[in-house]
Amino acid sequence: MRKLIISPEGIPYILMGLVCTSIVASTYPYIAAIFLFVTAFTAYFFRNPIRNIKTNERNVLSPADGKIMNIKKIEYDEMLKCEVYKITIFLSLFNVHVNRVPLSGTVYYKKYIPGKFFPAFKSHASELNEKNIIGLNCNDISILVIQITGFIARRIVDWVKIGDYLDQGSSFGLIKFGSCIELIIPSEKVDIKVNIGNKVKGGKTIIGVLNNETGN
């Protein structure tokens, strides 16, 4: 199901749009055209393009399409118990919203945290907005991927459970209608290869390269 070119979560919205379009088409063709446009955009939003993932367990791949909004070094992360990089990626309405696995690994942690719906590009959105945290054990390194809602996004979706093994580049979830995603990784384990403002593609862009200290 996760290999369909349209994410299954979008199908109810698309069908509802087609029904509305057909109902008003004969009487209000201009309104029907608006419904059809919205339906087409919905299908575009939930697209899940097929991608040829070049796996390499030293390369940390981007978990999402979008734009690097921030790269911050944090002295101590409570979960990973070390100094980390936090890389924040903003997803606009026009980006693919399917999220992908940065490194192959086993899900060891999941936590959904209710919150606000501030615009995802705001600095305080990371702390205050609704979010979903997924922790991965990847050989001898642990990382966190955090899905965060935005002003329009109102639902986080993931398709994994604790104990699942996820292949690098495979899809693990999505956030509906605009959002951001954070990748948190031990700073001593990785050399960052992107800069603020760079555009990235999920499963394709190399965010960082693991150094020799990881043992990979």
N, C-alpha and C positions, 0 to 999 in steps of 0.2 A: 504493500500500500504506500510506503514511503518513497517508492520509486516512480509514482505517477507524476506526470508533468504539471498537474494541479494538485496542491495539497488537499486531502480529503476534508479538512476543516473548512475549506472554502466552498465546497459543493452546495451546502444548504443555502448560502447567500446567493450563489449564482442561480440556482433553481428558483429561488424566490424572486429574483430580478427578472428572470425570463417569464415567469407567471404574470407578474405585474405589467410587464411590457405587452404581453399578448392580450391582457384584459382591456387595456386602454387604447390599444393600437387602432381599432376601427373608429373610435369616437374622438380621441384626442391624439392624433399622430405626432404632434410636436412634443407632448408630454411623454409619449411612448419612446420618442427618440432620446429623451433625457434618461428614462429608465434603462434603455439599451446601452447608453454610454456608461452609466454607473455600473451596469452588469459586466460590461466588457472590462472596465477598470478593475472591478473586483476579481475577475478571472486573472487579470494581469498581476494584481497584487499577490494572489495566492499561487503564482507560478512556482514550479520547482524544476528548474532547468537541469538537464542531465550534464554532469561534469566529469571529466576524466581526471581523477584525483591521483597525483603522483605522490605516493606515500614514501615517507622517509622519517624514521623515528628520531632523527636529530632536528628536523624542521618543525617548528611550532606553527601550524597553519591558522589562518584567521577563522574565528568561529562564525563570522557573519559578513555579508556585504555591507558596505557603508563607508564612512569616513572616520579616520582616527581623530577623535575629539580631544583626547588627553592621554599622556603617558606620565605616570607619577610613580616615584619611588617612595614606598612606605616603610618606615624603619622596622615595624613589627606588625605582622598580621596575626590576629588571635587564633585563626583556624589553622594556618600553615606553620605557625610558630617560628617565623623567620622574617627577614627583610624581603620585600616583594616588589615587583612591578605591577601596577594596575593599568592596563591598557583599556581605554574606553572607546567603543565604536558606536557612532550614531547611525541609525537606520532611518532614512526618510521614507515617505510613502512610496517612492519610486524604486526602492531597493528590493531585491529578493529578501524575503523575511524568514526563509528556512535557515535554521541554525545548524552548524556543523561542528564535528569533534576536532579539536586542535591536535591532540595526540591520542593514539590508541591507549586504552586503559579501562579499568574497572570502576564502575560507579560505587563509591564508598559512602557518599553523603548526599542527601537531598533535603532541602528545606524551603518551603514556601512562606513568604513573609508579607502579610497584607500591608497596604500603605496608601499613599496619595497618588495623584495622577498629574504631577507637574510636567511641563514640557521636558522631553528626555535630554535635550541639549543643555538644560540648566545644571549648574554644578551641584546643587543640592538634591537633584533628582536621585542620584545614586544612593543617598542616605535615607530619603523620605518616601520614595515611590515604592509601589508594590513590586516584589521581585521574587525570583526563584533561583536558588543556589544549587549548583550541581558540582560535587567534588569527584575528581578522577585520580586514581592511583595509576601512574604510568611508569612501569618499571620501578626505578628508585626515586622518582620525582612525583610530587602531588601538585595538582593545579585546581583552580576553581574557575568555573564559567557561570556568570550571573546574568540571567535574563531580567531586564528592567522595563516596566511599562512606561508609556509616555502620556501626553495629554489626550491623544486620540486612542492609543492602544488601551484596551480594557480587559484583555485576557491573555495570559501566558499559557502556552501549551508545551508539554514535553512528553516524550514517548518512552521514557526509560524508568527503570526501578533499580534500587540498590542491589548490587551483585551482577548487574548486566556488564558484559564486556562490549565496548564500543570501538569499532574500527576507525582509524584516522580518516577524516573527511566525510564520514557517514552523517546523515541528518539525525538530530536528536530532539528537535522541537521548533517552535516558531512563536512569534509574538504578533498579535493581530493589530494591524493598522498603526505603524510608527512606533519606534522604541529605541533602546540602546542595549548594548551587551558589553559586559566587562570580562576580561581575561586577567586572572591573578596568578602569577607564577614567581617562584623564588628567584630573586635577582642574581644570586651567585651562580645559578644554574643556567642562565640564558644570556645571550648577546642579542639585544634588540636590533631589528633590521628595518624598522619603519619609523616615520616621524609624524608629528602632529600635522594634520591636514592631508595626509596621504589617503587615497581611495583604495579600498581593499575588497577582495572577493572571498567569500567563505569557501574553505577547502582548497583555495588556490594560492592566495598571497601568503608569503612566509613572514610571519610576525617576528620571529626570533629563531636563533639556532642554539641548541643545547651545547654547552661547552663540555670539555673532557671530564669535569668533576661529576657529571651525572652517571658516568660509567657506561653510556651507550656507545 
